[in-house]
Amino acid sequence: MIAGTVELIGVLVLLGQVREHPGGRELPHDGYIRVVSESDSPIERLYIRSKDGLYVAAALRRPKGEGPFPALIHFHGAPGGRGMEKLVSWARGDTGGPVWERFLQEGYVVVVADYRNPAAGLGRITEAVRDGEVSYADDGVAVVEYVRGLPYVDPARIVLYGVSLGGDVALHTAASADVAGVILGAGAPFSFLGASREMVIDEARAAANVARLNCPVLILVGTTDRLIELDRALYEQLTQAGKRARLEIYQNGYHDFVMGPQGHEGRAEPLLDATLDALQIAVEFAADPTADP
């Protein structure tokens, strides 16, 4: 009995890990604006047909060469329906957020994708994905399958990166589409966990959704983010179900610090030392989601 317990604990250690990091020092972000020339990597504007005929906007950039390249598909935070020009602005690096262009420099096809708002409205995120109804999860799957079909993409090396509500989109997408891994930056998996505004988890719904995930998950979150407890709950659900997951916690990280400046009006979005550290971890994870940190 004791030996079996030790073996079980060993498996859980391998499948899950929580690490805490310092952070909070602000850095200038000028060096991260338009670091990849559009002449070297022009932006392609895509309209991808979803399950019910709705077209989802996406902005794509690719490295030079024939490939096949790995791909990073990014789902932004709420609300959905940002429109093509905003996606293009992010992909181009206008606001100074380092994530999109860093992955491009690392040799990834980078797709910044939109998605629809929940039919029930943003105030009822828990009900965003319902059985039998078309939702932003279907938009995510449509984007993945489109990218998988591109001749210069390695179909076995597609990684999703979801921020805030985009994390919920990414998780639901990964539960239905074959991807190599999922990165959550300050994820808000309300619908995936069936969570209330008070962060109370619907255990049955969470277990059913987690059971459908077949790829490793990296969770990045800051200590000043009120959703940190929701991300902790997600991590616990994943590891208890035997899924490979990592939780990286950054001191003084604001809600979506992982992206750095995104150009949101009325919101302080400094580039932090923690932003760059989390980005490095994300790059390493995407290269091999099954590797130990």
N, C-alpha and C positions, 0 to 999 in steps of 0.2 A: 504493500500500500504506500509506504513512504517513498520507495523508488519511483512508483508511478506518479506520485505527486511532484517529485523533483523533476521528472521528465516533462510534465505538463507545464510547470513553471518555466523550465528552459525554453519550451516552444513559445510561450507567451512573451518572454524576453526577446526572442528573435523576431517575433511578428510585430511587436510594438515598442516604441521608445518615446519618452518625453524628455526634452532638453530645454533648459532655460538659458536665455542669453541677455547680456546687458545691452543697452542702447539708449538712444534719445538725443545724441549730438546731431545738430543740424549741419548740413553740408550745402555748398552752392551746387545748383543743378545745371548750370550752363554747359558743362562738358558733356551732358547727356542729350542735348537737343540736336536732332538731325545729324547724328554721327554716321549714318549710312546714306550715301548719296542716292537720290532718286534716279539718277542716270544709271547707277549700278543695280538698283533694285526698285524699279517702278512699282507704283501701287496699282493693283488690279481691283476694280470694283465689281463685286459679284452680287447676283440676286439668285438665291438658292430656293428652289421650290420645296415647301414643307408638305407634310402629310395631307393637309386639307386644301392645298393649292395656294396658301399664303406664301409670298416670297419674302425670304429673310435676307437682309443686307449683310454683307461681309466685305472687309478690306483685306487683301492678300498681298504679302511681299515674299519674295523668294531669293535665295542666294544665287550667285552666278554659277553656271554649270548645268549639267544635265540631270544630276541626282543619281539615284533616288535619295532624297533628303528626309530626315525626320521632320515632323510637323508639330507645331504648338497651336492649339485652338484656344483662343481667349474669350471668355464670356464676362462682360463687365457687370457692374452692380446695377441695382434698380435705379430708374425704371427701365423696362425694355422699350424698344422702339426709338432708340436714339437717332437713327437715321444715318445715311451713308457718310455725310460730311464729317460728323463727329467721329465715326469709325476711322475715316481716312486721317483725320487730325491726330488721333492716337497712334495709328500705325506709322505716321510720318515722324512722330516724336515732337510735335509742336509744343507740348506742355512741359517737356523735360522729364517725363516718366521714363525710367531706364529699361523697363522690362521688355517691351516689344522689340526694341532695336538690339538689346543684348542677345536675345535669342536668335535674331537674324544674323548677328555677327558670329554666333556659335554654329551657324550652318543650318538653321531651321527654316522651313517655310512657316511664316507667322500669319495666322488668320485671326483677325479681330472681328468677332461675330455678334450680331444683334439677336434678339429674341422677342417674342410677344409678351405683353403683360398678362398676368393671370386673369382668367375670365371673371373670377369672383372679385377682382380688384386687389390692389396692393395691401389693403387692410386685412385681407383674409389669405395670407400667404400659405397657411397650413393646408388650405384646400386648392392650392395652385395646380396640383396634378391629381386628377381623379380617374379611376378606372373607366375606360371606354371613351374618355373625352380627349380631344386634341389639345395639347398644351405646349409650353415652352420646352418640355422634354422632347417632344417630337421635332421641334425646331433644331435642338441640339443634335439629335440623331441625323437629321437631314444634312446638317453642315458636316458632320463626321463622314458620312457616306460620300458626300460630294468630294471632300478633300481626299478620302481614301482612293477615289477613282482617278485622281490626277496622275499623269504618267511620270511625273518627277517626284512623287511622294512615296516614301517607303511605308506601305500599309501596316506594317507591324510596329511602327515607331511613331504612333500618334499619341500625344499627351494633351490632356485638357487642363486649362488653368482658369478657375472660376473665382471671382472676387465678389464678396458680399452675396447678394441674391444670385449672382452668376455662379456661386459655389453650389447652390441648390440645383441650378440648371446643369452644371457639370456632373454632379452626382447622379441625378436622374438619367442623364445621357449615358454615363458609363454603365449604368445598370441595364441598359438596353443595347448598347453598341460595344464592339470589341475595341478597346483602347489599351495602351501600354501602362498608363498611370493617370492619376488625377492630382493636381495641386490646388489646394484651397487657400486663398489669401483672405483672411478675415471672413471665412465662410459663414453664410446665414442659411443653414440647411433646415429651415422651418418645416417645409413640406416633406422633405425626405425623412425627417424624424417625427413628423406629426406633432411638432412642438407648439405649445401655446405661447402667448406673449410673455407669460411668466416663466418660460423655459421648461415647462412640464412636458415630458416626452410621452408620446403614445407608444408604449413598448411594443405592441403588436405590429403597428405600422412600421416602426423603425426596424424591427427584426426582419420583417418581410423585405423591405427595401435593401437593407444591408446584405441579406442573403444573396441578392442578385448581383452584387458587386464581385468582380473577379480580377481586379487589378489593385496594385498598391496605392495608398493615399497618403499624401503629405499635407499636413495642416500647419499653416503659419498664422499666428495671431499675436496681438499686442496686449499688454496688461491694462491699458486704458480703454480697451474695446469692451463695451457692455456685452458683446456676444461671446466673450471668451468661455463662459460656462456652457454655452451651447456647443462650442467646438470641443470642449472637454467631454461633453456627453457623447458627441459623435465619435470621438476617439475611443471612448470606453465601449460603445456599441460595436465598433469595428473590431477591436482586439478581443472582446468577449466572444465574438462570432468566429474567431480564428483568422481574421483578415489581417494583412500586413499594413500597418499604419504607423505614422510618425507624427508627433505633435511638437512643434518648435514654438516656444513662447518668448516674446521679446519685451523687455522692460520698456515702459513709456511709449510703446507702439500704439498709435491711434488706429481708428477702425480699419482703414485700408492703406496703412503705411507701406505695405508691401509694394504698391505701385508707384509711390512718390507722387509728384505733382501731376494732376489729371485735368486741371483747368476748371474745377467746379467753383462756381461763383459763391462767395460768402463763406468759404471753408478754408481753413488753414491746412495746407498740404506740403509741409516741408519735406525735403529729401533728407532722410536720416541715415546715420551709419548703419542702423538696423535694417533699413531698406536694402542697402547694398549687400549686407550679410545674408539676408533672407533670399535675395536674388541669386547669390552664389549657390546657396543650398538648393534652390529650385533648379538651377542649371545642372547641378550634379545629380539631382534626383531624376530629372528628365532623361539624362544620358543613360541611366540604368536604374529604373525604379525598384528593382529587386535587390540592389546592392545594399550592404550595411553601411551606415553613415560613418 
